[in-house]
Amino acid sequence: TLKPGAVSESVTVTTAAPLEQTQDASIGQVITAETIDNTPLNGRNWVYIAQLTAGVSPPFGNTRGSGSGDFIANGQNAEQNNFILDGVDNNPNLIDFLNGSSYVMRPPPDALAEFNLQTSDFSAEFGHSAGAVLNASIKSGTNKIHGDFWEYFRNTNLDAQNWNAKTKGPYHQNQFGGTLGFPIWKSHLFYFGDMEANRISIANPSNTSVPTALMRQGDFSELLSPSFTGQNEPIQLYQPNSGGTQKLSCNGLNNVFCPGQINAVAQNILKLYPSPNTGVPGQTYNNYNINLGQADDTIQWYQRVDWNVSQKDQAYARYSYAHEIKSNGLPLGPVLDGSGFGGKTDTNLAENFMLSETHSFTPTLTNEFRFGYNWIDSVYHQ
């Protein structure tokens, strides 16, 4: 049996915020601390989050800062972005980015309150370059004690062997640190600080070319075989000081030095080279494979103090410090070296200081004074 139900009526009225903001013409996106904390980050590098925003993509090819989060905004070069930290300059201003990135300081993600990425039509105060503006802000202390600690761990035992390595190279990484914020004088004076250390010790497979056993005796006949050199045609050597008119030969053997032509000093240098350990016998290129070690140690810390002077005056100051030392393995040993650009060690030392004071003269007139100091020293030691 179906019985008539009660008659009822409801009217629901919903309102929503406008889809576009009209205060200014800038286009961008604010990334909150919650989003930063919940996004999986390789190496805890929050700059990569910028690549997930509208109008932004990873850089094309292998730019100097591609391994540290560089991005392209609306087609501009990755080197054209403007990095700002707490409203002051955070750009290395080094033409070749010796520190490996297009920014100087990169706080731990736990220390960030938010960052804003503007990709076009931003205010004239950000007129540093033609790319995007990434403006990040450090957290401040509050009336409650807050903080956290972390440890990020990787180890060789958790890794697989690289396909192009003869053995499994070691990989050890410990990235640890913490943040702490608390009131010094309740509702007036606050402190926030963080510290992070990153200890990386790795070894990656490296191929290089070393003299073969015959070459060590002055016999370069293997260069005449394209199958040994990887070239399309034989490599012909010529007698020293002949201007390329007389082929190198000894007793009718092409590309061979006679014993009397071999310099004793050169012979001793040849003895320092390791012997080939990969490829076919007689191969003259990429015939030496090793797991090349590298250590990358970084310590960084940020200290910030906020002072609510009065209802009309607020001020805060921050000092940041970062020191990175890289030790690069030498494929051919400490004498021959054999490394690429930079050599044995790289050092990046950076400091960033800022001071801000905001004063309200009237409900409609406010002045903000801000001072920034940005310093970086990047060195590649031979």
C-alpha positions in Angstrom: 0.0 0.0 0.0 1.4 3.4 -1.0 0.4 6.2 1.3 0.8 9.9 0.3 3.8 11.6 1.9 3.9 15.0 3.5 4.3 18.0 1.2 7.6 19.9 1.8 9.5 22.6 0.0 13.0 24.0 0.4 14.9 26.8 -1.2 18.7 26.7 -1.2 20.7 29.8 -2.1 24.5 29.5 -2.6 27.1 32.2 -3.2 30.6 31.8 -4.3 33.6 34.1 -4.5 34.3 35.6 -8.0 36.6 33.4 -10.1 39.0 36.2 -10.9 40.6 38.7 -8.6 40.5 42.4 -9.7 43.1 44.0 -7.3 45.9 43.7 -9.9 46.6 42.1 -13.3 49.1 39.5 -12.2 48.7 35.8 -12.9 50.1 33.3 -10.4 49.4 30.8 -7.7 50.1 30.6 -4.0 51.5 27.3 -2.7 50.6 26.9 1.0 52.7 25.2 3.7 50.1 22.4 3.7 50.7 21.7 0.0 54.5 21.9 0.4 54.4 19.4 3.3 52.1 16.9 1.5 53.9 16.9 -1.9 56.5 14.1 -2.4 59.8 15.9 -2.9 63.1 14.4 -4.2 65.8 15.7 -1.9 63.2 17.8 -0.1 63.5 20.4 -2.8 60.2 22.4 -2.9 61.3 24.5 -5.9 60.1 21.5 -8.1 56.5 22.2 -7.1 56.7 25.3 -9.3 56.8 23.0 -12.3 53.3 21.8 -11.4 51.6 25.3 -11.7 49.9 26.7 -14.8 52.1 28.0 -17.6 55.2 26.4 -16.2 57.2 23.4 -17.4 60.6 21.7 -16.8 63.6 23.2 -18.7 64.5 21.9 -22.1 67.8 20.1 -22.3 70.3 20.0 -19.5 70.5 23.5 -18.1 73.0 24.3 -15.3 70.2 24.4 -12.7 68.0 21.7 -14.1 69.0 19.4 -11.2 67.9 21.9 -8.6 64.4 22.8 -9.8 64.8 25.3 -12.6 61.7 25.8 -14.6 60.4 27.6 -17.7 57.5 30.1 -17.3 55.5 31.0 -20.4 58.4 30.2 -22.7 61.0 32.3 -21.0 64.5 30.9 -20.4 65.0 29.1 -17.0 67.7 31.6 -16.2 65.2 34.5 -16.5 63.3 33.7 -13.3 63.4 36.0 -10.3 63.8 34.3 -6.9 62.9 36.3 -3.8 63.1 35.3 -0.1 61.1 37.3 2.4 60.9 40.1 -0.1 64.6 40.4 -0.8 66.8 39.3 -3.6 67.7 35.6 -3.7 69.5 35.3 -7.1 73.1 34.3 -7.5 73.8 36.7 -10.3 76.6 34.4 -11.5 76.6 34.0 -15.2 77.4 30.3 -15.3 75.7 29.4 -12.0 78.7 27.8 -10.3 76.5 26.9 -7.3 74.4 24.7 -9.6 71.1 26.6 -9.3 69.6 29.9 -10.2 68.9 30.8 -6.6 71.1 31.2 -3.5 69.2 30.0 -0.5 66.7 27.2 -0.4 65.1 26.7 3.0 63.8 23.3 4.2 60.2 22.9 3.2 59.2 22.6 6.9 60.5 26.2 7.4 58.3 27.8 4.6 55.0 29.5 5.4 54.2 29.7 1.7 55.5 30.7 -1.7 53.9 32.7 -4.5 54.7 32.0 -8.1 53.7 34.9 -10.5 54.2 34.1 -14.2 53.1 37.3 -15.9 51.9 40.9 -15.5 53.4 41.2 -12.0 54.0 44.5 -10.2 56.9 46.8 -11.3 58.6 46.1 -7.9 59.5 42.7 -9.2 61.1 44.0 -12.3 64.3 41.9 -12.1 64.0 39.8 -15.2 61.6 38.6 -17.9 60.7 35.2 -16.4 58.5 34.3 -13.4 58.7 35.6 -9.9 59.0 33.0 -7.1 58.5 34.8 -3.8 59.0 32.5 -0.7 58.3 33.4 3.0 59.9 31.9 6.1 57.6 31.0 9.0 57.6 33.2 12.1 57.3 32.4 15.8 53.9 32.5 17.5 52.5 32.5 21.1 52.7 28.7 21.0 55.8 26.5 20.8 55.8 24.6 17.5 58.4 22.7 15.6 59.4 19.4 14.0 62.3 17.1 13.3 63.0 14.9 10.3 65.4 12.3 9.0 65.5 11.3 5.3 67.5 8.1 4.7 68.9 6.2 1.7 71.4 3.4 1.6 73.2 1.1 -0.8 71.4 -1.9 0.5 68.1 -0.5 -0.8 69.4 0.1 -4.3 69.7 -2.0 -7.4 72.9 -2.2 -9.4 73.2 0.3 -12.4 73.0 -1.5 -15.7 76.2 0.1 -17.0 78.3 -0.6 -13.8 80.5 -3.6 -13.1 79.6 -3.5 -9.4 77.0 -1.8 -7.2 78.2 1.6 -6.3 77.7 2.9 -2.7 74.9 5.4 -2.1 74.5 6.8 1.4 72.3 9.8 2.2 71.3 11.2 5.6 69.2 14.4 5.4 68.2 15.5 8.9 67.2 18.7 10.8 64.4 20.4 12.6 62.5 23.7 13.2 61.5 25.5 16.4 59.3 28.5 17.0 58.3 30.0 20.4 57.4 33.3 22.0 60.2 35.3 23.7 57.7 38.0 25.0 54.1 36.8 24.6 52.3 38.7 21.8 55.3 41.0 21.2 58.5 39.2 20.5 58.9 35.8 18.7 61.6 33.5 17.5 61.7 30.9 14.7 64.7 28.9 13.5 65.6 25.9 11.5 68.7 23.8 10.7 69.2 21.1 8.2 72.3 18.9 7.3 72.5 16.8 4.2 75.3 14.1 4.0 75.6 12.3 0.7 78.3 9.8 -0.2 77.7 8.1 -3.6 79.6 6.4 -6.4 78.3 6.5 -10.0 79.6 4.4 -12.9 82.1 6.4 -15.0 83.7 5.4 -18.4 86.9 6.9 -19.5 89.7 6.0 -22.0 93.1 4.7 -20.9 96.1 3.5 -22.9 96.1 -0.1 -23.9 98.9 -2.5 -23.2 100.4 -2.0 -26.7 100.3 1.8 -26.4 102.3 1.6 -23.2 105.1 0.0 -25.4 104.9 2.7 -28.1 102.7 0.5 -30.4 99.6 2.5 -31.6 98.7 0.1 -34.4 95.3 -0.5 -32.8 94.3 3.0 -33.9 94.3 1.8 -37.5 91.4 -0.5 -36.8 88.0 1.3 -36.8 86.5 -1.6 -34.8 88.9 -0.6 -31.9 88.5 3.1 -32.1 84.8 3.5 -33.0 85.7 5.8 -35.8 84.7 5.5 -39.5 88.3 5.3 -40.8 91.8 4.5 -39.5 93.7 7.0 -37.4 97.1 7.6 -38.9 99.9 9.0 -36.8 102.8 11.0 -38.2 106.5 11.4 -37.2 107.0 14.2 -34.7 108.2 17.5 -36.3 107.4 16.2 -39.8 104.5 18.5 -40.3 102.2 15.6 -41.1 104.2 14.5 -44.2 105.9 11.4 -42.8 103.9 8.5 -41.4 105.0 7.2 -38.0 106.6 3.8 -38.4 109.4 1.6 -37.1 111.0 -1.2 -39.0 108.1 -1.2 -41.4 105.4 -1.3 -38.7 102.9 1.5 -39.1 101.8 3.7 -36.2 104.7 2.3 -34.0 107.4 4.3 -32.2 111.0 2.9 -32.2 112.3 2.3 -28.7 114.8 5.2 -29.0 111.9 7.6 -29.6 110.1 6.9 -26.4 110.7 9.5 -23.8 111.5 8.2 -20.3 109.3 10.9 -18.6 106.4 10.0 -20.8 106.9 6.3 -20.1 106.7 7.0 -16.3 103.5 9.0 -16.8 102.0 6.1 -18.8 102.7 3.8 -15.9 100.4 5.9 -13.7 97.4 5.1 -15.9 95.2 2.1 -14.8 94.8 -0.8 -17.2 91.7 -1.2 -19.3 89.0 -3.3 -17.6 86.1 -3.2 -20.0 85.4 -3.6 -23.7 87.0 -6.0 -26.2 90.8 -6.5 -26.1 92.5 -3.7 -28.0 89.6 -1.3 -27.6 91.1 2.2 -27.4 88.0 4.2 -26.1 85.7 3.9 -23.1 87.8 1.0 -22.0 88.0 1.8 -18.3 84.9 1.6 -16.0 84.9 2.5 -12.3 82.3 3.6 -9.7 83.5 7.1 -9.2 82.9 8.4 -5.7 81.5 11.8 -4.7 80.7 13.3 -1.3 78.3 16.2 -1.0 77.9 17.7 2.5 75.6 20.7 3.2 74.8 22.5 6.4 72.2 25.4 6.4 70.3 27.3 9.1 67.8 30.2 9.2 67.1 32.4 12.2 64.2 34.9 12.4 63.0 37.3 15.0 59.6 39.1 14.9 58.8 42.1 17.0 55.3 43.7 17.4 56.4 47.1 18.6 52.9 48.5 18.8 49.7 48.4 16.9 51.3 50.7 14.3 54.7 49.2 14.1 55.9 45.7 13.3 59.4 44.6 12.4 61.3 41.4 11.8 64.8 40.3 10.8 66.2 37.1 9.4 69.7 35.7 8.8 70.4 32.6 6.7 73.6 30.6 6.2 74.4 27.7 3.8 77.7 25.9 3.3 78.2 23.1 0.8 81.4 21.2 0.1 81.6 18.6 -2.7 84.5 16.2 -3.0 84.8 14.7 -6.5 86.5 11.4 -7.2 89.4 11.4 -9.6 89.1 8.6 -12.2 92.9 8.5 -12.9 94.2 9.2 -9.4 95.5 12.3 -7.6 98.3 13.0 -10.2 96.6 12.4 -13.5 93.2 13.5 -12.2 91.1 12.8 -15.2 88.0 14.7 -13.8 85.9 17.2 -15.6 85.5 20.9 -15.0 86.0 21.7 -11.3 88.4 19.0 -10.3 88.7 17.6 -6.8 86.4 19.9 -4.7 83.6 22.4 -5.1 82.6 24.9 -2.4 79.4 26.9 -2.2 79.1 29.4 0.7 76.1 31.7 1.0 74.6 34.2 3.3 71.3 36.1 3.2 70.1 38.8 5.6 67.0 40.9 5.6 65.3 43.5 7.8 61.8 44.8 7.5 59.8 47.5 9.4 56.2 48.4 8.7 54.6 51.5 10.1 50.9 52.6 9.7 50.5 56.3 9.6 46.8 56.3 9.0 44.2 53.6 8.2 45.0 54.3 4.5 48.7 55.2 4.6 51.3 52.5 5.3 55.1 52.5 4.8 57.3 49.4 4.6 61.0 49.7 4.9 63.0 46.6 3.8 66.8 46.0 3.6 68.4 42.9 2.0 71.9 41.6 1.8 72.7 38.6 -0.5 76.2 37.1 -0.7 77.5 33.9 -2.4 81.0 32.5 -3.0 81.2 29.5 -5.4 84.6 28.0 -6.2 85.7 25.1 -8.2 89.1 23.9 -6.9 91.5 22.2 -9.3 
